[in-house]
Amino acid sequence: MGKHEEVKKKKATKNSEPEKLNNTAPETAEEESNDIFSSSTPQRTDGKKADGKKAKKRKKRMSPGKRALVAFVSTLLAIALLCGICFGGYTFLKNYYLRYVYVDMDEGNLGVNSENSQKHVINIALFGVDTRDGESMEGLSDSIMVLSINKKTKEMKIVSFLRDSVVDVDGKLRKINSAYSRGGYELAIKTLNENFKLDIKEFATVNFGAMANLVDMVGGVEIEVTQGEIDDKVYGINALIKEQSKITGVEPIYVTKPGLQKLDGIQAVAWARIRKSATADGQRDDFGRTDRQREVLNQLFKKATKMNFLELLSLVREFTPNVTTSLSEGEIIDLLPLIKGASLSSERIPKDYSWRIKGANVGVSSGLYYDRDFARRILKAYLYEDIPFDQYIEENGITYVPWG
């Protein structure tokens, strides 16, 4: 017999054998019939068939109601599992996603005033440090603001304080912007709390270089630039663009025409630092400067409200390496959902020159003196009672008291 014929014979023999399955069918119809109890089949009470073999248990079918219940419970379990996975991922992001300089403050050093506190209102001090070192977070805080967040109404408010405001800093009358350089963020927060009866427990500090990066991250901001802001060769926008570009090593792009236009990061920060030229609303000096700062923040806020959570998270992740703050990663991320659909308003302390105490001849001669008691009352109304400055002034007027 040849090899080919031998192989064929083996294949034929193999194929002729019955196919064996894991669940083999009964070999005979008689054996199959013994699985079914009927009136013609003898029944035993010991769980065995009539021939003494152990009987197979019948599978009971579920009723429609039970099947629906099982499906419902299975769905709940699936949802619970999904929530667990999502929560675990969210917790992971909160704990490990962000990179920034975190500082743990001693609340006892902050002069917190809880007289007007409300649990749903969070006040955070924001400091912008004017430094020529792109990595430094030290120096005079030439931008001083309080961000107030109402978690119930999703309202956000920004109050800026003029840097030349003469207040009590560590027991002496000094300009408010000197507190940060003298005692860091703790003394700066304490100065705000003690002078204006606030309950600030958190802060965030950035330098102007970081703000420029943030503006670039959102694709620039729309700003109304005046001809005067361009024409000023010493303190105008282009002089400050040149200075900022020299610090960062970026090629300067100057503003050549007035009007509403998109500014990049360096241009926007330069515009926000202008002090001498009047704004489009006619504000000069530090009044105009703080107005510009709030306008840049307002433009950034408008862009942020159009982002979804993941986009905001990505933006924060890119920006936070330039931030020093007392907020934990979880606290930062928990605030992000409040931005979507939130409203933003802003005010300035003092609102205008009418608050100024003229003829004051104490402390710092070049500083701005105004009625601190009135500032406390108007801040309380705005931050905790949602009463805008103009409404409060209309209802109560402005009073002058001796500086003290």
C-alpha positions as CSV (number, residue, x, y, z in Angstrom):
1,M,0.0,0.0,0.0
2,G,1.4,3.4,-1.0
3,K,1.8,6.2,1.4
4,H,-0.9,8.3,-0.2
5,E,-3.4,5.5,0.1
6,E,-2.5,4.9,3.7
7,V,-3.1,8.6,4.5
8,K,-6.5,8.5,2.8
9,K,-7.4,5.4,4.8
10,K,-6.5,7.1,8.0
11,K,-8.5,10.2,7.1
12,A,-11.5,8.0,6.2
13,T,-11.3,6.1,9.4
14,K,-11.1,9.4,11.4
15,N,-14.0,11.0,9.6
16,S,-16.2,7.9,10.1
17,E,-16.1,8.3,13.9
18,P,-19.1,10.2,15.4
19,E,-18.3,13.8,16.3
20,K,-18.0,14.3,20.1
21,L,-19.3,17.5,21.7
22,N,-18.9,18.8,25.2
23,N,-22.6,18.5,25.8
24,T,-23.2,15.1,24.2
25,A,-26.8,14.3,23.1
26,P,-28.5,11.1,24.5
27,E,-27.5,8.1,22.5
28,T,-31.1,6.7,22.2
29,A,-34.6,8.2,22.3
30,E,-35.4,5.9,25.2
31,E,-32.7,7.4,27.4
32,E,-34.0,10.9,26.4
33,S,-37.5,10.0,27.4
34,N,-36.4,9.0,30.9
35,D,-35.5,12.6,31.5
36,I,-39.1,13.7,31.3
37,F,-41.6,12.6,34.0
38,S,-44.9,11.5,32.7
39,S,-47.9,9.4,33.9
40,S,-46.5,6.4,32.1
41,T,-43.1,6.7,33.7
42,P,-42.6,5.3,37.2
43,Q,-41.6,8.0,39.6
44,R,-39.3,7.7,42.7
45,T,-39.1,10.0,45.7
46,D,-35.4,9.5,46.3
47,G,-34.4,11.7,43.4
48,K,-33.5,8.8,41.1
49,K,-35.2,7.5,38.0
50,A,-37.1,4.3,37.8
51,D,-34.0,2.4,36.6
52,G,-32.1,3.5,39.7
53,K,-30.0,6.2,38.0
54,K,-29.9,9.7,39.4
55,A,-32.5,11.9,37.7
56,K,-31.5,15.2,36.1
57,K,-33.0,18.3,37.6
58,R,-35.2,20.3,35.4
59,K,-34.4,24.0,34.8
60,K,-37.3,26.3,35.7
61,R,-38.0,29.1,33.4
62,M,-38.2,32.7,34.9
63,S,-41.5,34.5,34.8
64,P,-41.5,37.8,32.7
65,G,-41.6,39.8,36.0
66,K,-38.5,38.1,37.4
67,R,-36.6,38.5,34.2
68,A,-37.4,42.3,34.2
69,L,-36.3,42.5,37.8
70,V,-33.0,40.8,37.0
71,A,-32.4,43.1,34.0
72,F,-33.1,46.1,36.2
73,V,-30.7,45.0,38.9
74,S,-28.0,44.2,36.3
75,T,-28.5,47.7,34.9
76,L,-28.0,49.3,38.3
77,L,-24.9,47.3,38.9
78,A,-23.5,48.3,35.5
79,I,-24.2,52.0,36.3
80,A,-22.6,51.7,39.7
81,L,-19.5,50.1,38.1
82,L,-19.3,52.9,35.5
83,C,-19.7,55.5,38.2
84,G,-17.0,53.9,40.2
85,I,-14.6,53.9,37.2
86,C,-15.5,57.6,36.4
87,F,-15.1,58.6,40.1
88,G,-11.8,56.8,40.3
89,G,-10.6,58.5,37.2
90,Y,-11.8,61.9,38.4
91,T,-10.1,61.4,41.8
92,F,-6.9,60.4,39.9
93,L,-7.1,63.6,37.9
94,K,-7.7,65.7,41.0
95,N,-4.7,64.2,42.8
96,Y,-2.1,63.9,40.0
97,Y,-3.0,65.9,37.0
98,L,-2.0,69.4,37.8
99,R,1.5,70.8,38.3
100,Y,2.0,74.1,40.3
101,V,3.6,75.5,43.4
102,Y,1.4,74.7,46.4
103,V,1.7,76.4,49.7
104,D,0.0,75.5,53.0
105,M,-0.8,78.6,55.0
106,D,-1.5,79.1,58.7
107,E,-5.0,80.6,58.8
108,G,-4.1,82.2,62.2
109,N,-1.7,84.5,60.3
110,L,-4.3,85.8,57.8
111,G,-6.4,88.1,60.0
112,V,-9.6,86.5,58.7
113,N,-12.8,88.4,59.6
114,S,-15.7,86.0,59.7
115,E,-18.3,88.7,60.6
116,N,-19.9,88.6,57.1
117,S,-18.9,85.1,56.0
118,Q,-21.3,82.8,54.1
119,K,-20.5,79.2,53.4
120,H,-21.5,79.4,49.7
121,V,-19.3,82.5,49.1
122,I,-15.6,81.9,48.5
123,N,-13.2,84.8,48.4
124,I,-9.8,84.3,46.8
125,A,-7.0,86.9,46.7
126,L,-5.3,87.3,43.3
127,F,-1.9,88.9,43.0
128,G,-0.1,89.9,39.9
129,V,3.6,90.4,40.6
130,D,5.5,93.0,38.5
131,T,8.9,91.3,38.2
132,R,11.6,91.5,35.6
133,D,12.5,87.8,36.3
134,G,10.2,85.6,34.4
135,E,10.4,82.8,37.0
136,S,10.1,85.0,40.1
137,M,6.9,85.3,42.2
138,E,8.4,88.0,44.5
139,G,8.2,91.8,44.4
140,L,5.5,94.4,44.6
141,S,2.0,93.1,43.9
142,D,1.0,95.8,41.3
143,S,-2.2,93.8,40.6
144,I,-4.4,93.2,43.6
145,M,-7.8,91.6,43.2
146,V,-10.4,89.6,45.1
147,L,-12.2,86.9,43.2
148,S,-15.6,86.2,44.9
149,I,-17.4,83.0,43.9
150,N,-21.0,82.4,44.8
151,K,-21.5,78.6,44.5
152,K,-25.3,78.8,44.8
153,T,-25.9,81.4,42.1
154,K,-22.8,80.7,40.0
155,E,-22.0,84.4,40.1
156,M,-18.4,85.5,40.0
157,K,-17.2,89.0,41.0
158,I,-13.8,90.7,40.8
159,V,-12.8,93.6,42.9
160,S,-9.6,95.3,42.2
161,F,-7.7,97.5,44.7
162,L,-5.6,100.4,43.5
163,R,-2.0,99.7,44.3
164,D,-1.4,103.2,45.6
165,S,-4.1,102.8,48.3
166,V,-2.7,103.9,51.6
167,V,-3.8,101.3,54.3
168,D,-2.5,99.8,57.5
169,V,0.3,97.4,56.6
170,D,1.8,95.6,59.5
171,G,1.0,98.4,61.9
172,K,2.0,101.3,59.7
173,L,0.4,103.4,56.9
174,R,1.9,102.2,53.6
175,K,0.8,101.6,50.0
176,I,-1.1,98.4,49.8
177,N,1.1,96.9,47.1
178,S,4.1,96.9,49.5
179,A,2.5,94.2,51.7
180,Y,3.4,91.4,49.4
181,S,7.1,92.4,49.0
182,R,7.4,92.9,52.8
183,G,5.7,89.7,54.1
184,G,4.7,87.6,51.1
185,Y,1.2,86.3,50.4
186,E,0.3,85.9,54.1
187,L,0.9,89.6,54.9
188,A,-0.8,90.6,51.7
189,I,-3.9,88.6,52.6
190,K,-3.8,89.8,56.2
191,T,-3.7,93.4,54.9
192,L,-6.8,92.9,52.8
193,N,-8.7,91.1,55.6
194,E,-7.9,93.6,58.3
195,N,-8.4,96.8,56.4
196,F,-11.6,95.7,54.6
197,K,-13.1,93.1,57.0
198,L,-12.8,90.2,54.6
199,D,-12.6,86.5,55.1
200,I,-10.0,85.6,52.5
201,K,-8.3,82.2,53.2
202,E,-7.0,81.3,49.8
203,F,-4.8,83.1,47.2
204,A,-3.2,82.7,43.8
205,T,-0.1,84.6,42.5
206,V,1.1,84.9,38.9
207,N,3.7,87.1,37.3
208,F,3.0,89.1,34.1
209,G,4.8,86.6,32.0
210,A,2.4,83.9,33.1
211,M,-0.6,86.1,32.2
212,A,0.9,86.6,28.7
213,N,1.1,82.8,28.3
214,L,-2.5,82.4,29.4
215,V,-3.7,84.9,26.8
216,D,-1.9,83.1,24.1
217,M,-3.4,79.8,25.2
218,V,-6.9,81.0,24.5
219,G,-5.9,82.6,21.2
220,G,-5.7,86.3,22.2
221,V,-8.2,88.8,23.5
222,E,-10.3,91.5,21.8
223,I,-9.3,95.0,23.2
224,E,-10.2,98.6,22.3
225,V,-6.8,100.4,22.0
226,T,-6.8,104.2,21.9
227,Q,-4.5,106.4,19.8
228,G,-3.1,107.9,23.0
229,E,-2.1,104.5,24.3
230,I,-0.1,104.0,21.0
231,D,1.4,107.6,20.9
232,D,2.9,107.5,24.3
233,K,6.5,106.6,23.5
234,V,7.6,106.2,27.2
235,Y,4.6,104.6,29.0
236,G,2.4,103.5,26.1
237,I,1.6,100.0,24.9
238,N,4.5,99.7,22.4
239,A,7.1,100.9,25.0
240,L,5.8,98.2,27.4
241,I,5.7,95.6,24.6
242,K,9.4,96.3,23.9
243,E,10.2,95.9,27.6
244,Q,8.2,92.6,27.9
245,S,9.7,91.1,24.8
246,K,13.3,91.9,26.0
247,I,12.6,90.0,29.2
248,T,11.0,87.0,27.5
249,G,13.3,86.9,24.5
250,V,10.4,87.0,22.1
251,E,10.4,89.1,18.9
252,P,8.2,92.2,19.6
253,I,5.0,92.7,17.6
254,Y,3.9,96.3,18.0
255,V,0.4,97.8,17.8
256,T,0.2,100.2,14.9
257,K,-3.4,101.3,14.8
258,P,-6.2,102.2,17.3
259,G,-9.5,100.5,17.6
260,L,-11.0,97.1,18.6
261,Q,-8.4,94.4,17.7
262,K,-7.1,91.0,18.9
263,L,-4.0,91.3,21.1
264,D,-1.6,88.4,21.8
265,G,-0.3,87.7,25.3
266,I,2.6,90.2,25.4
267,Q,0.5,92.9,23.8
268,A,-2.4,92.3,26.2
269,V,-0.2,92.4,29.3
270,A,1.5,95.6,28.0
271,W,-1.9,97.2,27.5
272,A,-3.0,96.2,31.0
273,R,0.1,97.8,32.5
274,I,-0.4,101.3,31.0
275,R,-0.9,104.0,33.6
276,K,-0.4,107.4,32.1
277,S,-2.6,107.3,29.0
278,A,-6.4,107.5,29.3
279,T,-8.6,104.5,28.5
280,A,-11.4,104.5,26.0
281,D,-13.6,105.6,28.9
282,G,-11.3,108.4,29.9
283,Q,-9.8,106.8,33.0
284,R,-6.2,107.7,33.8
285,D,-3.5,106.7,36.3
286,D,-4.1,103.6,38.4
287,F,-7.8,103.9,37.9
288,G,-7.3,103.3,34.2
289,R,-4.7,100.6,34.9
290,T,-7.0,98.5,37.1
291,D,-9.8,98.9,34.5
292,R,-7.6,97.5,31.9
293,Q,-6.6,94.6,34.1
294,R,-10.2,93.7,34.8
295,E,-11.0,94.0,31.1
296,V,-8.3,91.4,30.1
297,L,-9.7,89.1,32.8
298,N,-13.2,89.6,31.6
299,Q,-12.2,88.6,28.0
300,L,-10.4,85.5,29.4
301,F,-13.5,84.6,31.4
302,K,-15.8,84.9,28.3
303,K,-13.6,82.4,26.5
304,A,-13.5,80.1,29.4
305,T,-17.3,80.0,29.7
306,K,-17.5,78.5,26.2
307,M,-15.1,75.6,27.1
308,N,-16.3,72.2,28.3
309,F,-14.8,70.6,31.4
310,L,-12.0,68.7,29.6
311,E,-11.0,71.8,27.7
312,L,-10.9,73.9,30.9
313,L,-8.9,71.1,32.6
314,S,-6.4,71.1,29.8
315,L,-6.1,74.9,29.9
316,V,-5.5,74.9,33.7
317,R,-3.0,72.1,33.4
318,E,-1.0,74.1,30.9
319,F,-1.2,77.3,33.0
320,T,-0.8,76.1,36.5
321,P,3.0,75.6,36.3
322,N,3.2,79.4,36.3
323,V,1.0,79.7,39.5
324,T,1.7,79.7,43.2
325,T,-1.5,79.1,45.2
326,S,-2.9,77.7,48.5
327,L,-5.7,75.9,46.6
328,S,-5.3,72.1,46.4
329,E,-5.6,70.2,43.1
330,G,-9.1,69.0,44.1
331,E,-10.3,72.5,45.0
332,I,-9.1,73.9,41.7
333,I,-10.8,71.2,39.7
334,D,-14.0,71.4,41.8
335,L,-14.2,75.1,40.8
336,L,-14.1,74.4,37.0
337,P,-17.7,73.3,36.6
338,L,-18.8,76.6,38.1
339,I,-17.4,78.5,35.2
340,K,-19.7,77.0,32.6
341,G,-22.7,79.3,32.5
342,A,-21.4,81.6,35.2
343,S,-21.8,85.4,35.2
344,L,-19.0,87.9,35.9
345,S,-19.1,91.4,37.2
346,S,-16.3,93.7,38.5
347,E,-15.8,96.8,40.6
348,R,-12.9,98.9,41.8
349,I,-11.8,100.2,45.3
350,P,-12.2,103.1,45.3
351,K,-14.7,103.4,42.4
352,D,-13.7,107.0,41.6
353,Y,-12.0,110.1,42.9
354,S,-15.0,111.1,45.0
355,W,-13.9,108.7,47.8
356,R,-10.6,110.5,48.1
357,I,-9.8,112.2,51.3
358,K,-8.2,115.5,50.2
359,G,-5.6,117.2,52.2
360,A,-4.6,114.1,54.2
361,N,-1.0,114.8,55.4
362,V,0.0,111.6,57.0
363,G,1.9,108.5,56.0
364,V,2.8,108.3,52.4
365,S,2.4,111.7,50.6
366,S,2.0,110.2,47.1
367,G,-0.5,107.6,48.1
368,L,-4.3,107.5,47.6
369,Y,-6.3,108.1,50.7
370,Y,-9.9,107.3,50.9
371,D,-12.7,106.4,53.3
372,R,-11.9,102.8,54.5
373,D,-15.1,102.5,56.5
374,F,-17.1,103.3,53.4
375,A,-15.1,100.8,51.5
376,R,-15.9,98.1,54.0
377,R,-19.6,98.8,53.8
378,I,-19.7,98.8,50.1
379,L,-17.7,95.6,49.8
380,K,-20.0,93.8,52.2
381,A,-23.0,94.9,50.1
382,Y,-21.5,93.8,46.9
383,L,-19.9,90.5,47.9
384,Y,-22.5,89.2,50.2
385,E,-25.8,91.0,49.4
386,D,-25.4,91.3,45.6
387,I,-25.8,95.1,45.7
388,P,-23.7,96.8,43.0
389,F,-21.5,99.8,44.0
390,D,-23.6,102.3,42.0
391,Q,-26.8,101.1,43.7
392,Y,-25.3,101.4,47.1
393,I,-24.0,104.9,46.4
394,E,-27.3,106.0,45.1
395,E,-29.1,104.7,48.2
396,N,-26.6,105.7,50.8
397,G,-24.4,108.4,49.4
398,I,-20.7,108.8,50.1
399,T,-19.4,109.9,53.4
400,Y,-16.1,111.2,54.5
401,V,-14.5,110.5,57.8
402,P,-11.0,111.4,59.2
403,W,-8.4,108.8,58.3
404,G,-7.9,106.3,61.1
